[in-house]
């Protein structure tokens, strides 16, 4: 316990020094609060937003959009990766269009999405879904194609048919890559949401940031950015926990969770 506490303390030293220097610079007038609010003002703004219930309301709206968009992206990316990864014909049909689409700046598709879907919830969810589809597809496809051929041959020796090979050999073998894709997809989903919530939104963390920008409230802007960062951190931690559980018992260079 003593070692763990000292490790945590060492990790906190530099962030606390940065916050102290930031606060001191604000007190000394090094920069205006309209340029960057001091930590004390940011903490007060976060407290007021939380106490009023506004922060929770905007947070739940943003979470709903991410969950919906990520769910669509996960389903679509997984389906396309299975089609392309398990069949040469599927690869010929699916992979070329996916490789072309992934090079497009998908955030630049916002004007088209507005024209196609209007300015309601649909373009926001669609943008998150599109952004999260490609990391899922690319990593799962690579994982399927990277399964050791000897494992497939061993499965055939034990009498597994094609469906059995997919279920018991190929998909478990591709699982680590799929989980890496999910972690990347979560990061892209939050990035997409920042832009999506600028599309005529009336709620959400992105709306909170945009509204604060109009009133030069840098304290609220930083609160919103910190919320995005914490959500991304928590989501990644959940996937890492799922990864440790799903890959328990597999040989690894480092113990799971030591990274």
C-alpha positions in Angstrom: 0.0 0.0 0.0 2.9 2.4 0.9 4.5 1.8 -2.5 1.2 2.5 -4.3 0.5 5.7 -2.4 4.0 7.0 -3.2 3.5 6.2 -6.9 0.2 8.1 -7.0 1.8 11.0 -5.2 4.7 11.1 -7.7 2.2 11.1 -10.6 0.3 14.0 -9.0 3.3 16.3 -8.5 3.6 17.7 -12.0 -0.2 18.3 -12.6 -0.4 20.1 -9.2 2.6 22.3 -10.0 1.1 23.2 -13.4 -2.2 24.1 -11.7 -0.4 26.2 -9.1 1.7 28.0 -11.7 -1.5 28.6 -13.8 -3.3 30.1 -10.8 -0.4 32.2 -9.8 0.0 33.6 -13.4 -3.7 34.5 -13.3 -3.4 36.3 -10.0 -0.3 38.2 -11.3 -2.3 39.3 -14.4 -0.1 37.4 -16.9 -3.2 36.8 -19.0 -6.8 37.9 -19.0 -9.6 35.5 -17.8 -11.2 36.1 -21.2 -8.1 34.4 -22.7 -8.0 31.6 -20.2 -9.8 31.4 -16.9 -7.8 30.4 -13.7 -8.3 27.0 -12.2 -10.3 28.6 -9.3 -12.8 30.1 -11.7 -13.1 26.8 -13.7 -13.7 24.9 -10.5 -16.4 27.4 -9.4 -18.0 27.2 -12.9 -18.1 23.4 -12.7 -19.6 23.5 -9.2 -22.4 25.9 -10.4 -23.2 23.8 -13.5 -23.3 20.6 -11.4 -25.4 22.1 -8.7 -27.9 23.5 -11.1 -28.2 20.2 -12.9 -27.2 21.7 -16.2 -24.0 19.7 -16.5 -25.8 16.4 -15.9 -28.4 17.2 -18.5 -25.9 18.1 -21.2 -23.8 15.1 -20.2 -26.6 12.7 -20.6 -27.5 14.1 -24.0 -24.0 13.7 -25.2 -23.7 10.2 -23.8 -26.9 9.2 -25.7 -25.5 10.5 -29.0 -22.2 8.7 -28.5 -23.9 5.4 -27.5 -26.3 5.5 -30.5 -23.6 6.5 -33.0 -21.0 4.0 -31.6 -23.5 1.2 -31.6 -24.3 1.8 -35.3 -20.6 2.1 -36.1 -19.7 -1.1 -34.2 -22.4 -3.1 -35.9 -21.6 -1.7 -39.4 -17.9 -1.9 -39.1 -18.0 -5.5 -37.6 -20.4 -6.7 -40.4 -18.2 -5.2 -43.1 -15.0 -6.6 -41.6 -16.6 -10.1 -41.4 -17.7 -10.0 -45.0 -14.3 -8.7 -46.2 -12.2 -10.8 -43.8 -13.8 -14.2 -44.3 -14.1 -14.2 -48.1 -11.9 -13.1 -51.0 -15.0 -12.1 -52.9 -16.2 -10.1 -49.9 -12.8 -8.4 -49.7 -13.0 -7.4 -53.4 -16.4 -5.9 -53.0 -16.0 -4.2 -49.6 -12.4 -3.3 -48.9 -11.7 -1.0 -51.9 -14.7 1.3 -51.1 -13.9 1.3 -47.4 -10.2 2.2 -48.0 -11.4 5.1 -50.3 -14.0 6.3 -47.8 -11.6 6.2 -44.8 -9.2 8.7 -46.5 -12.0 11.3 -46.8 -12.0 14.0 -44.1 -15.3 12.8 -42.6 -15.6 16.0 -40.5 -15.8 17.8 -43.8 -19.0 15.8 -44.7 -20.9 17.9 -42.2 -22.5 20.1 -44.9 -23.6 17.0 -46.8 -25.0 15.4 -43.7 -27.0 18.6 -43.0 -28.4 18.5 -46.5 -29.3 14.8 -46.3 -30.5 14.5 -42.7 -31.5 18.0 -41.7 -30.3 19.7 -38.5 -31.9 17.3 -35.9 -30.3 14.4 -34.1 -29.8 12.3 -37.2 -26.7 14.1 -38.6 -25.1 14.2 -35.2 -25.5 10.4 -34.6 -24.6 9.7 -38.2 -21.3 11.6 -37.9 -20.3 9.7 -34.8 -21.3 6.4 -36.5 -19.3 7.2 -39.6 -16.2 8.1 -37.6 -16.3 5.0 -35.4 -17.0 2.6 -38.2 -13.5 2.7 -39.8 -11.4 1.8 -36.7 -13.7 -1.1 -36.0 -13.5 -2.3 -39.6 -9.8 -1.9 -40.1 -8.7 -3.6 -36.9 -11.2 -6.5 -37.0 -10.4 -7.1 -40.7 -6.6 -7.2 -39.9 -7.3 -9.4 -36.9 -9.3 -11.9 -39.0 -6.6 -12.0 -41.7 -3.9 -12.3 -39.0 -5.2 -15.5 -37.4 -2.5 -18.2 -37.5 -3.1 -20.6 -40.3 -2.0 -23.5 -38.2 -4.8 -22.9 -35.8 -7.3 -23.1 -38.6 -5.7 -26.3 -39.9 -5.8 -27.7 -36.3 -9.5 -26.9 -36.1 -10.1 -28.6 -39.4 -8.3 -31.7 -38.1 -10.7 -31.8 -35.2 -13.6 -31.8 -37.6 -14.8 -28.2 -37.3 -16.9 -27.0 -40.2 -16.7 -23.4 -41.6 -19.1 -22.0 -39.0 -17.3 -23.8 -36.2 -14.0 -22.4 -37.4 -15.3 -18.9 -37.5 -16.9 -19.2 -34.0 -14.2 -21.1 -32.2 -10.9 -20.2 -34.0 -11.1 -17.1 -36.2 -13.2 -14.8 -34.1 -11.4 -15.6 -30.8 -8.1 -15.1 -32.6 -9.2 -11.7 -34.0 -10.6 -10.5 -30.6 -7.5 -8.6 -29.5 -7.4 -6.6 -32.7 -11.2 -6.0 -32.4 -10.7 -4.6 -28.9 -8.0 -2.3 -30.1 -10.3 -1.1 -32.8 -13.0 -0.4 -30.2 -10.6 1.7 -28.2 -9.7 3.7 -31.3 -13.4 4.0 -32.2 -14.2 5.4 -28.8 -11.7 8.2 -29.2 -12.9 9.0 -32.7 -16.5 9.0 -31.5 -15.8 11.7 -28.9 -13.9 13.7 -31.5 -16.8 13.4 -33.9 -19.2 14.4 -31.2 -17.4 17.7 -30.6 -18.1 18.7 -34.2 -21.5 17.1 -34.4 -22.8 19.1 -31.4 -22.0 22.3 -33.2 -24.8 21.5 -35.7 -27.8 23.5 -34.4 -27.7 21.7 -31.1 -29.7 22.9 -28.1 -28.2 20.5 -25.6 -25.0 18.5 -25.1 -21.5 19.3 -23.9 -20.6 20.7 -27.4 -23.5 23.0 -27.2 -22.4 24.1 -23.7 -19.0 24.9 -25.1 -20.3 26.8 -28.2 -22.7 28.8 -26.0 -19.9 29.7 -23.6 -17.7 30.8 -26.5 -20.4 33.3 -27.6 -20.2 34.9 -24.1 -16.4 34.6 -23.8 -16.8 32.2 -20.8 -13.5 30.4 -21.0 -14.1 28.9 -17.6 -17.2 27.0 -19.0 -15.3 26.1 -22.2 -12.5 24.5 -20.1 -15.1 22.6 -18.0 -16.7 21.2 -21.2 -13.3 20.1 -22.5 -12.4 18.5 -19.2 -15.7 16.6 -19.3 -14.9 15.3 -22.8 -11.4 14.3 -21.6 -12.8 12.4 -18.6 -15.5 10.7 -20.6 -12.9 9.5 -23.0 -10.6 8.3 -20.2 -13.5 6.4 -18.5 -14.6 4.8 -21.7 -11.1 3.7 -22.5 -10.7 2.3 -18.9 -13.9 0.3 -19.4 -12.7 -1.2 -22.7 -9.3 -2.0 -21.0 -11.2 -3.8 -18.2 -13.2 -5.7 -20.8 -9.9 -6.6 -22.6 -8.4 -8.0 -19.4 -11.4 -10.1 -18.8 -11.8 -11.3 -22.4 -8.1 -12.1 -22.9 -7.5 -13.6 -19.4 -5.2 -16.6 -19.6 -3.6 -15.6 -22.9 0.2 -15.3 -22.8 1.4 -11.7 -22.8 4.7 -9.9 -22.6 3.5 -7.8 -19.7 0.8 -8.6 -17.2 -2.6 -7.3 -18.3 -3.2 -3.8 -16.9 0.5 -3.0 -16.4 0.6 -0.7 -19.3 
